[in-house]
Amino acid sequence: MASPPESTKTSLRQRLLARARERWPQLTTVHVRHHGAFAYVAGELADGTTLPLFRLRYNGSATSWGFAIYRASHEDYENSILPSGYPFGTPQEALDCACGLYLNDTTAWQPRRTNGRDH
């Protein structure tokens, strides 16, 4: 697997930060570190606590990534399915899924409605 280009790494961080500001006020920032084709994402709370959230796998697209949730009970990542039913999706979907779990807000898993249609 190829590593994402620098432009994709920058875009990923910007997308995650924008979504965190929009939907997750509990997070003061989002940390992204890269290792090969993987991006490891953690959220930082106001008290300075850092929560590992998920891992993304680069598949050649800046908008669709493989998803693995962080399992605190095992201190590892497990390939997972997003609420959409797919094992891949946007970085924003991954952030919503993980924050829904770790910040205890299951409304993040409900389909978004736009113009009367589910998305």
C-alpha positions in Angstrom: 0.0 0.0 0.0 1.3 3.4 -0.9 1.4 6.3 1.5 -0.9 9.2 0.8 0.7 12.3 -0.8 1.3 15.3 1.4 -1.6 17.1 -0.1 -3.9 14.3 0.9 -2.5 14.3 4.5 -3.1 18.0 4.7 -6.6 17.6 3.3 -7.4 14.8 5.8 -6.4 16.9 8.8 -8.4 19.9 7.6 -11.5 17.8 7.0 -11.3 16.2 10.5 -10.7 19.5 12.2 -13.6 21.1 10.4 -15.9 18.2 11.3 -14.8 18.3 14.9 -15.5 22.0 15.2 -18.9 21.5 13.5 -20.2 18.5 15.4 -17.9 17.6 18.4 -17.4 20.6 20.7 -16.1 18.2 23.4 -12.9 18.0 21.3 -10.4 20.9 21.5 -8.4 19.4 18.6 -7.8 16.3 16.5 -4.4 14.7 16.2 -3.5 12.8 13.0 -0.2 10.8 12.7 0.7 8.9 9.6 2.6 5.6 9.2 2.7 4.2 5.7 -0.8 3.9 4.3 -2.4 4.4 7.7 -3.6 7.6 9.5 -4.1 7.3 13.2 -6.6 9.7 14.6 -7.0 10.8 18.3 -9.1 13.5 19.8 -8.1 15.9 22.6 -10.5 16.9 25.3 -10.6 20.2 27.2 -8.8 18.7 30.2 -5.9 17.6 28.0 -6.9 13.9 27.8 -6.1 12.4 24.4 -8.4 9.7 23.2 -7.3 7.3 20.4 -10.3 7.1 18.2 -9.7 5.2 14.9 -7.3 4.4 12.1 -7.9 5.1 8.4 -6.3 3.2 5.6 -5.5 5.1 2.4 -6.9 3.4 -0.7 -5.8 6.0 -3.3 -8.6 8.5 -2.7 -8.6 11.5 -0.4 -12.3 11.1 0.2 -12.8 7.4 0.9 -10.7 5.5 3.4 -10.8 2.1 5.1 -12.0 2.3 8.7 -10.8 0.6 11.9 -12.1 1.6 15.3 -9.7 1.8 18.3 -10.6 -0.8 20.9 -9.6 0.6 24.3 -10.2 -2.8 25.9 -7.4 -4.4 23.7 -5.4 -1.2 23.0 -5.5 -1.9 19.3 -7.5 -1.2 16.1 -10.0 -3.5 14.5 -11.3 -3.2 11.0 -14.9 -2.1 11.3 -18.1 -1.2 9.5 -19.3 2.4 9.5 -23.0 3.1 10.2 -23.5 3.3 6.4 -22.9 -0.4 6.4 -19.5 -0.1 4.5 -16.0 -0.8 5.8 -14.9 2.5 4.1 -16.1 6.0 3.9 -15.2 9.6 4.4 -12.9 10.8 7.2 -15.9 12.7 8.6 -18.0 9.6 8.8 -15.2 7.8 10.7 -14.9 10.7 13.1 -18.7 10.7 13.8 -18.7 6.9 14.3 -15.8 6.9 16.7 -17.0 10.0 18.6 -20.5 8.6 18.8 -19.0 5.7 20.7 -16.3 7.4 22.8 -18.2 10.6 23.6 -21.5 8.7 24.1 -23.6 10.3 21.4 -25.4 7.7 19.3 -27.2 10.4 17.3 -24.0 10.5 15.3 -25.0 7.2 13.8 -28.4 8.3 12.5 -28.7 9.1 8.8 -28.4 12.8 8.0 -31.3 14.3 6.2 -30.8 16.8 3.4 -33.7 18.1 1.4 -36.0 15.5 2.9 -33.7 12.6 1.9 -31.5 10.4 4.0 -27.7 10.4 3.4 
